[in-house]
Amino acid sequence: MVCFAWLLASATVAIGEDASSWSRWRGPADVGAVAEGPTLIDGLPDTGLKPHWIRRQIPFARSAGWASPTVADGKVFVFTHRKVKVGDGQPPKAKYPWLPPDKRGGMTDEEYQEYERKRRDEQEEASKFFRYDEIMLCLDAETGKDLWTTEKKSVYTRFAQSGSPTIAAGKLFILGAGRVARCQATADGSTVWEQQLPGEFRDEYMQSSFLVEDNVAVVLASQLFALDASTGAILWTADNTKGSHSSPMLWADGGDKRVVANVGGGETACFDLKSGEELWRVKSDAQHSSPVVVGDKLLTFGSNRKAGLRCYALSSDGAKQLWSFHDVADKGSTPVVLDGHVFVQGERKLACVNLDTGKRAWGATMEMSNPQYTSLVGADHKLMYTYDGLLMFAATPERFELLAQAKIDKDGLLAEESVYRKLAGMDELEKTPEGRKEALQKWQKMFRGNGPLACSSPAVAGGRLYLRLEDGVACYDLKK
């Protein structure tokens, strides 16, 4: 599975300025957390937590993408896709399926690249038997009822576009497939403008979400583009950039506003928001994660431990490295900063790192199978991570304090495994070999297709958790 999901970063406004919204991929202030707002529960009820509402039957899985929900103005926005068979013919049986590393049989790098080239050609040919649509879904944040839906004809990409909607001044900004940028009115979904971004396109997927500031909308689509947020006209282009999956972030440099982005090739660069002038770049070794800007500090996070987590001091002249932390790494996840500490997830590992010194306060290991790409979110001094379930822990540097570890069933019940074991009578079943086999089948059936959509990150707004599921969206009221 490939998906890109972890962005998080700058703060030119205080965290928690608007705790009732989560208007962009990483929240209203782009730091992945809201520090103010309602007091949240310290754990789940003994019998679990029922959803405030749940909306099923939303296109999901690989062909639908992994975009995260955003919340603003009493609405929840979800970007997804639909793949529909057309005509009577059938695509040929695949000769070149995806090969995980342990199935490559000692292929050399050159042999695997040639295999991947043939696989790409084969998939592109098979795509001609399908129609591709992009769907923007708007739900009532209080009830989950549909408010409006728009559908746009789309094109085939190797993986579905998974950037998240950005909401600003009554408008929604999204990067669609085929390098098409789009702006819609949040009131009814009507199109404000569409802009075909220049550049070559074959089947590339680009998972960047928009940064919108001072009527400038910036997105990374192989190159960094700045558009007029009112008209979609291209204001400037940063030619020497190659990134596609990271999202640009804002840095307040005194009275000036800058764009900071991971621009490909393991580099992070800074541009003037208005003119697009490149001010500096640094070899950060960051890849698909997004930069995190906190005051005049920059955090980057790499996909391997050599790159690790790095902290830089920002100035108009450049970025000076202050420290690095190499105990964790992830293919796409982005850290959260709360109360002077960095909380970072890298695959099954969690760590709390002092923002000033780079020293580890604590480390922990998650009991999840191969978590990656998904980002932590925070509210009320608590952090949450969703992959095959929900993990909640305290945002404290003192120690790792687990508050909840839960799963979701077909009814949307969010509960600890002990609750489900009791409901399913697992203890009794597991007393015999036959019963243990039945118990395993029952357990798998209970959660199959019902949990969080892997690689998508949740939103927290007004004390509620908005979570994209494998086949829908759910809202949980976490207020005390």
Secondary structure, DSSP 8 states (H G I E B T S, - for coil): -----------SS-TTTTTT-B-STTTTTTSSEESSSS-B-SS--TT-B--SEEEE----SGGG-----EEETTEEEEEEEEEEE-SS------SS----GGGSTT--HHHHHHHHHHHHHHHHHHGGGEEEEEEEEEEETTT--EEEEEEEE----SS------EEETTEEEEEEGGGEEEEEETTT--EEEEEE--S--SS-------EEETTEEEEESSSEEEEETTT--EEEEETT----SS--EEEEETTEEEEEEE-STTEEEEEETTT--EEEEEE--B-SS--EEETTEEEEEBSSTTT-EEEEEEETTEEEEEEEE-S---SS---EEETTEEEEEETTEEEEEETTT--EEEEEE--SSS--S---EEETTEEEEESSSEEEEE--SS---EEEEEEE-TT--EEEHHHHHHHHTHHHHTTSHHHHHHHHHHHHHHHTTTSB-TT---EEETTEEEEEETTEEEEEE-B-
